[in-house]
Amino acid sequence: MRDQPFMLGLIGASGAGKTTLTRGIVRLLGAQGVTPISLDDYLRYSRAERAARGLTDADPAATDLERMARDLVALRSGQIIEKPIYDHEIGAPRGSERVAPTGLVIAYGALTLTPPVQAELFDLTVYLDPEPDLYRRWREERDVNQRGYTLDEVRAAWPARERDLQRYIAVQRPLADVVLRFQSGSPGYDAQMSLRRRASGFDLAGVVRGTDAAAAIQIQPVNSDEDGLPAMLVKATNHPALERVNDALRARLPARGQVVSSEEPTTAYPTLTFAQTLIATLLLQGR
């Protein structure tokens, strides 16, 4: 029996889909047993202060990385932390809250694997890397609809954000166990996953055998992926057969938690459900 909680680290640029991925994993594993932590809460400065200092939200100088690292280590050891809160509606820090770890802590942010945080702190790490055009559309929609920006403001800030994405966020991708990329498909989004490091030993082919999955999923071992690492490449499309793959993976998970079927999302594509379920399965495969 584990004395420590499981720790899942999600890394990706703001608007890349980390919150959506987290919500799906919470639904799968039970809201009462999961502690999601948005690492955006460790931003030091308000939106106006960042603008005055010439900082984007991806710049490590804008985040209290030392406090973030201490809190993650404390959660890993089962301690309660006093976590800051960042209010995206007003664009400023706003107080703090006490957080106690449960059986699973999901930490998601742009700088999740930036020192002094160490990759070994987590049981599994996932880097979200949507295709560039799709990511840009997601970011614009999120910032305008949820965070109070105008479209002109979002587009004016794009060159600096793209610069810092490459400088500070993309450099974490080689450290991740899984790279997840969504790209435009028909219908919805296709998913491509590179399983390497601690995720490379999972027998996905054995799980999907007998599920008529060939029309929905392709699995290919490679000696070198985009980061030069040996990996298992998995490509999935929104074919009806993918639902049966999702069922086969879900059967390997513990009993579902407190979320009832009526609360399930009705617009999720099978590829998104597949990514969420596979990541949950990878995380718990050694439990």
N, C-alpha and C positions, 0 to 999 in steps of 0.2 A: 504493500500500500504506500502511495506517495505521500510524503509530508508536505511537499511543495505543490503549488498549483501548476498546471500546465501554462505555458506562456507562448502565445502566437504573436509574432511581429509582422505587421503589414507596412510596406513602404511604397510611397508613390507621391507624385505631385498632387497639389491641391486640385480637387475635381476629377481625379483619375478613377474614382469608384471605390475608395477604401471604405467609406461609410456604408454603401450598399452591400459590399461583400461582408462586412462585419455583421450587418443586420441579418443576413441570410444564415450565417454561422450561428448566431444567437438563436434563431428560430429552430435550427437543427438540433442544437445541444441543450436548449432549455434556458430561458431567460433568467431563471432563479439560480442557475449555476455558472453564469458567465459574467465577468466584470469587464466591460469595454472601456478603454481609456483613449480618448482623443488627445494626441500629443500636441495638437494645435493649442491646447490650453496652456502650454508652457511658453507661448509668445510673450516676450518682455514688454513690447511697446504697442500702443494703439496704432490704428491705421494711419492716423495723421502724423504720429511720431515717426513711424517707419518712412513715410513719404518725406518728412523733413530731413531724415538721416540718410536718405537715398538707399533704403533697404527694401528688398522684397520679403515676402513671408517665407521664402525658401532659403534665405541667407542665414547661416548658423548664428550670426551675430544678433539676429532678431529673436532668438530662442534661448531660454535659460537651460542649456544642455546639462549643466552640472546638477541642477535640481531634478531634472527629468531622469537622469541616470540614477541618482540616489533613490528616487521614488520607485523606479522599476526594480532595482535591487531589493528594496524593502518589500514590495509586493511579492517578488519571487520567494522571499523568505517567510511570507505569510503575515507580514506586518500591515497595520492600518497606516495610511498616509493622509496628509493634508494637501490635497491637489488644488492647484490654481484653476480658475475658470476664465475662459476667454469668450466673450459674447460677440459672435460674428454679426449680429444685427446692428450693434452700435460700433463694432470695430474696436473693442478695447477690453483689457482685462477687467474682471469683475469678481472680486472676492475669492473664496476658496470653498472646498467641500471635503469632508472626510470620506475616504474610500477604503473599503475592506476587500481583500481578495477572496474570490470563491475558488471553485475547482479549476476554472479556466480564466486567465487574464488575456484579453486581446488588446494590444497596444498598436495604434495605427496613426501614422503621421508621415510627413515628408522627410524627416531626419531620424527615423527610427533606429538606424544602424550607424549613426554618426557618433564618433568618439566624444565623450568617454563611454557611451553605451557600447557593449560588446555583443557580437552576434551569438556567442555561446550562452548568453543569458536566456535565450529563447529555445523552445523545443522545435520550432519550425518558423521559417521566415519566408514571406512572399512579397515579391516586387511586382507592382501593377504597372504595366507598360502598354496602354492602349495605343492603337495606331495614331499618328500625329493629328490627322484631320478630325478623327473622331474625338480625340482628347480636347482639341480646341473647341469643338462644338459643345461638349459636355461642360467645359469650364465656363464658356460664355453663358450658357443657359443657367447654370448654378449660380454664378455671381450676380446675374441680373435678377433672377427670380427669387433668390433666397438671401442675398447678401447686400442688396441695396445699391449696387453699382449700375451705372448706365452702360449700354453696349459700347459707346464711344470710350468710356473710361477703361473698360476691360481691354479693348483693342489697343488703346494707347499704351497700356502697361505691358502688353504682350512681349515686346522685344527683351525687356529686362527680365521678365519671368522666364522666358525661354533660355536666356543666357544662364540664369541661376539654376534652372532645372538641369542643364548639362553640367554645370560646375559643381553643384552640391548634392543633387538628388540621384542622377543617373550613375554616379560613381559608386553608389551602394548596390547597384544591381548585381555585380559579380559575387557579392557576399551572400545573396539570397539562395534559399533552397529551391524555390519555385519562382519562375517568371511567368506571369499571366498577362496575355495580350488579347484584347478584344479588337475585332476589326469588322467593318461593315459586311454583312452577309444578306442572304435572302431566304427567309425573312429575318429581321433582327440582326444579331451579332454572332459571328463565328468566334470561337475561342481557340487559342493556341497556348499550350502550357509546356514549359521546359522544366522537367523534374530532374534535379541534380543534387549533389551533396547528400543531405540526410533524407531527401525524398526519392533518391534514385533506386533504392532497393525495393520499392513497393511493386508488387506483381499486379498491375492494373489489367494486363492481358488475361490473367487468371480470373479476375473478378468479372470481367465482361464476357468471358467465354460462354457461349450458349444463349446470349441475349440478342442475337441477330444484329450486333452492334456495327457491323462493317459499313453499313450505309450511313452511320452517324459519326463514327469515331475512327481515327487512324492513330496507330501507335508505332513509333519508329525509334530505335536506339541510334544515337550518333556519338561519334568520338569527340566532336567539338561543336558546341552550340555557339550562339552569337558572342558569348563571353569566353570562348575557348575552353569550356568545361564539358566533360563527358556527361551525357544527359539522355533522358527518355523524352522524346518530343511527342506530344499528344495534341491532335487537332480534332475539334468537335464542331458539328454543325447542328442546326435546329431541325434535325430529322426526327420523326416520331419515335424511332428506335432509341433515341437518346434518353427518353423517359424511362425505358427499361434498364438502361445503364445506371441512371440515377437511383432507381429502385434497388438495384444490386448493391450499389455503394451504401445506400441508406441502411440496408439490412445489416451492415457491419458496424453501425453506430450504436451507442447505448440507446435505451428507450428515450423517446423524445421528451422534452421538458414541458413547460407550463403553457406553451402557445397552442391554442386550439385551431382546428382546421379552418374555421371561419375567419381567422386572422391571417391566413396565408395570402401572400400577394397574388393577384389575378393576372398581372401583366408581365411577370418574370418569364424570360425566355429559357428554354431547357438548357442552353449553354451556360447561362448564369447560374442556374440551379446546379448544373454539373460541376462548375468550378467551385462553388460553395461547398458542395457535398464531398468532392474529392479532397479539398483542403482540410475539411473536418476529419476525414478518414485518415489522411496522412498524419495529421497532428496526433491522433489517438492510437495509431497502429502499434505503438510500443507500450501501451498502458497495461 
